[in-house]
């Protein structure tokens, strides 16, 4: 079991000074990873229901927004040496897959292979509309985009012909430092997400489940993996939270349920209380080390 942080970096408090201190101090405390979040724009009101809160409402401070993940991961990579850096998650079907492949392969190359590529299909049709991406059939589009990214990361001459994307024969370099490619961690609790994990995933990413709920959904994942001729031992199992309901005394229960990386929410950002806030993560790290 490893302990990471779910850290959706937000302006204006996530300054360059904060990121450099956060990365250095996290490494010093034995924290294994930082996982960032992606929303390019937010809205005064949503019709979409946010799965990360009990009431389905997405709340964000006024005049604040999430930092760009690519730029933030690059900055953190330059400030650290061992910390793994995860996208938690990249909303893949609202992105261009060739740009995604290029950007994250470059980040993995520059960070000496410290990237975890977490993907999901998104929950806000409003954001898809804002970036000009179709909301309908986004799951099928996500699967094709993963195929495009895979060929760009692993083949000298890459090409793809699908329903949603056509890639003519081309070269893309640099390739990721990790071989054969950056590990793909699929986020989501739906049957479609679990099937996608079984097909593409080196890991699975869930949120806000207690140990019992985690065990239940991993049993469902096991069935999809078996259908694909795979086993859960091949995967990293990441469980994160958007609230503070995960307690240090639950670390062993999550481990018993099958979690290999537990993400503690780190939402109070800014340099003023950084050391004190990171110190609150120490009991989780110690509990994981004692397993």
C-alpha positions in Angstrom: 0.0 0.0 0.0 1.2 3.5 -0.9 -0.2 6.8 0.1 -0.6 9.6 -2.4 -2.5 12.9 -2.5 -5.5 13.9 -4.6 -4.5 17.5 -5.3 -6.7 19.4 -7.7 -4.4 22.4 -8.0 -6.3 25.6 -8.1 -5.6 29.3 -8.7 -4.7 31.6 -7.3 -3.2 29.7 -4.3 -1.3 27.1 -6.3 1.6 29.3 -7.1 5.0 28.2 -8.4 6.4 28.6 -4.9 3.6 26.4 -3.5 4.1 23.7 -6.1 7.9 23.5 -5.5 7.4 23.3 -1.7 4.6 20.8 -2.0 6.6 18.5 -4.2 9.8 18.6 -2.1 8.0 18.3 1.2 5.8 15.4 0.0 8.9 13.5 -1.0 10.5 14.1 2.3 7.4 12.6 4.1 7.3 9.5 2.0 4.2 10.4 0.0 4.3 8.4 -3.2 2.3 10.4 -5.6 0.3 13.5 -6.5 -2.8 13.2 -8.6 -4.2 16.4 -10.2 -7.6 17.2 -11.7 -8.8 18.6 -15.0 -11.5 21.1 -15.7 -10.6 23.8 -18.3 -13.6 26.0 -17.4 -16.3 26.1 -14.7 -19.8 27.4 -14.8 -22.0 29.6 -12.6 -24.6 26.8 -12.5 -24.6 23.2 -13.8 -27.4 20.9 -15.0 -24.9 18.0 -14.9 -24.6 16.1 -11.6 -21.1 15.9 -10.1 -20.3 12.4 -8.9 -17.8 13.6 -6.4 -20.3 15.1 -3.9 -23.3 13.6 -2.2 -25.8 16.1 -3.6 -24.3 16.2 -7.1 -23.3 19.8 -6.9 -19.8 20.9 -8.1 -18.6 23.7 -5.8 -15.6 25.8 -6.5 -14.4 29.1 -5.0 -15.2 32.3 -6.9 -12.5 33.7 -9.2 -10.6 30.4 -9.0 -10.0 27.6 -11.4 -8.0 24.4 -11.8 -4.5 24.8 -13.1 -3.7 23.2 -16.5 -2.6 19.6 -15.8 0.2 19.4 -18.4 1.9 22.6 -17.3 1.5 21.8 -13.6 2.9 18.2 -13.9 5.8 19.6 -15.9 6.5 22.1 -13.2 6.2 19.5 -10.4 8.5 17.1 -12.4 11.2 19.7 -12.4 10.9 20.3 -8.7 11.0 16.6 -7.6 12.9 13.4 -8.3 10.9 10.4 -7.0 7.3 11.6 -6.7 4.9 9.9 -9.2 2.6 12.4 -10.9 -0.9 11.3 -12.0 -3.7 12.7 -14.0 -6.8 12.2 -11.9 -8.3 12.4 -14.3 -7.7 13.5 -17.9 -11.2 13.9 -19.5 -10.0 12.2 -22.6 -12.9 12.5 -25.1 -12.9 16.3 -24.8 -9.2 16.4 -25.8 -7.4 15.8 -29.0 -5.7 12.4 -28.7 -2.6 13.3 -30.7 -1.9 16.3 -28.6 -2.6 14.3 -25.5 -0.1 11.6 -26.6 2.5 14.2 -27.5 2.2 16.2 -24.2 2.1 13.3 -21.8 4.8 11.3 -23.6 7.0 14.4 -23.3 6.2 14.7 -19.6 7.1 11.1 -19.0 10.3 11.5 -20.9 11.3 14.6 -19.0 10.3 13.2 -15.6 12.3 10.0 -16.2 9.2 7.8 -16.2 7.2 9.1 -13.3 3.8 9.7 -15.0 0.5 7.8 -14.4 -2.0 8.6 -17.1 -5.5 8.5 -15.5 -8.4 8.9 -17.9 -12.2 9.2 -17.7 -15.1 10.1 -19.9 -16.3 13.2 -17.9 -19.5 14.1 -16.2 -20.3 17.7 -17.4 -21.9 18.1 -20.8 -21.5 21.9 -20.3 -17.7 21.5 -20.4 -17.8 19.4 -23.6 -19.9 22.1 -25.2 -17.5 24.8 -24.2 -14.5 23.0 -25.8 -16.5 22.0 -28.9 -16.4 18.3 -28.3 -19.5 16.0 -28.8 -21.0 14.7 -25.6 -22.8 11.8 -27.2 -21.0 8.5 -27.4 -18.0 9.9 -25.5 -17.3 6.4 -24.1 -16.8 4.9 -27.5 -14.7 7.9 -28.5 -12.6 7.5 -25.4 -11.8 3.9 -26.4 -10.7 5.0 -29.9 -8.6 7.8 -28.5 -6.8 5.3 -26.2 -6.1 3.2 -29.3 -4.7 6.3 -31.1 -2.5 7.1 -28.0 -1.3 3.6 -27.7 0.0 3.4 -31.3 1.6 6.8 -31.0 3.4 5.7 -27.8 4.5 2.3 -28.9 4.9 2.2 -32.7 7.6 3.7 -34.9 5.0 4.3 -37.7 1.7 5.0 -36.1 -1.7 4.9 -37.9 -5.3 4.4 -37.0 -8.6 4.1 -38.8 -11.7 4.3 -36.7 -15.2 5.6 -36.5 -14.3 8.8 -34.7 -10.6 9.3 -35.6 -8.4 8.7 -38.5 -4.6 8.9 -38.1 -2.5 8.7 -41.3 0.9 7.0 -41.0 3.2 9.2 -39.0 6.0 9.4 -36.5 5.7 10.7 -33.0 8.7 11.3 -30.7 9.8 11.4 -28.0 8.3 8.1 -26.8 7.5 7.7 -23.1 10.4 6.8 -20.8 8.3 4.0 -19.4 8.1 0.9 -21.5 6.1 -0.2 -23.3 4.2 3.0 -22.5 2.9 5.2 -19.8 0.6 3.1 -17.6 -3.1 3.9 -18.3 -5.3 4.1 -15.2 -9.0 4.1 -16.0 -11.3 6.0 -13.7 -15.0 5.3 -13.1 -17.5 3.0 -11.4 -19.7 2.1 -14.3 -19.8 -1.2 -16.1 -18.4 0.5 -19.1 -15.5 2.0 -17.1 -14.7 -1.5 -15.7 -14.7 -3.0 -19.1 -12.5 -0.2 -20.3 -10.1 -1.0 -17.4 -10.0 -4.7 -18.4 -9.2 -3.8 -22.0 -6.7 -0.9 -21.6 -5.8 -0.4 -18.0 -2.6 -0.9 -16.0 -4.7 0.5 -13.2 -8.2 1.4 -12.0 -9.1 4.7 -10.2 -12.1 5.0 -8.0 -13.4 7.8 -5.6 -15.4 8.1 -2.4 -16.0 4.4 -1.7 -15.6 2.9 1.7 -13.6 -0.4 2.1 -16.8 -2.5 1.7 -17.9 -0.6 -1.4 -14.3 -0.9 -2.8 -14.4 -4.7 -2.3 -17.7 -4.9 -4.1 -16.7 -3.0 -7.2 -13.3 -4.8 -7.4 -15.2 -8.1 -7.5 -17.1 -6.7 -10.5 -13.8 -5.6 -12.0 -12.4 -9.2 -11.5 -15.2 -10.6 -13.7 -14.4 -8.2 -16.5 -10.7 -8.9 -16.2 -11.4 -12.7 -16.4 -13.4 -12.2 -19.5 -10.4 -10.4 -21.0 -8.0 -13.1 -19.9 -6.4 -10.9 -17.2 -6.0 -10.9 -13.5 -6.2 -8.0 -10.9 -2.6 -8.7 -9.8 -1.6 -6.9 -13.0 -3.2 -3.7 -12.0 -2.6 -0.8 -9.7 -5.8 -0.1 -7.7 -6.1 3.5 -6.7 -8.8 4.8 -4.4 -9.2 8.5 -3.8 -11.5 10.9 -2.0 -12.9 14.4 -2.5 -13.7 14.7 1.2 -12.0 13.8 4.5 -14.0 10.6 5.2 -10.9 8.4 4.8 -9.2 8.0 8.2 -5.8 6.5 9.1 -7.4 3.6 10.9 -9.1 2.6 7.7 -5.8 2.1 5.7 -5.5 -1.6 6.6 -9.2 -2.1 5.6 -8.6 -0.5 2.2 -5.5 -2.7 1.7 -7.5 -5.8 2.6 -10.1 -4.7 0.1 -7.4 -4.7 -2.7 -6.3 -1.0 -2.8 -2.6 -0.6 -3.6 -2.6 3.2 -3.6 -4.8 5.3 -1.3 -5.2 9.0 -2.2 -5.8 11.5 0.7 -7.5 14.7 -0.4 -5.2 17.7 -0.2 -7.6 20.6 -0.8 -6.3 23.3 1.6 -3.6 24.8 -0.6 -1.2 27.7 -0.2 2.2 28.0 1.4 1.1 29.5 4.8 -0.1 26.2 6.4 1.5 23.8 4.0 3.8 22.0 6.5 1.0 21.6 9.0 -1.4 20.3 6.4 1.2 17.8 5.1 1.9 16.7 8.7 -1.7 15.5 8.8 -0.9 13.0 6.1 1.9 11.4 8.2 -0.4 9.0 10.1 -1.6 7.5 6.8 2.0 7.0 5.6 2.9 5.3 8.9 -0.2 3.1 8.8 0.7 2.0 5.2 4.3 1.3 6.2 3.1 -0.9 9.1 1.1 -3.3 6.9 
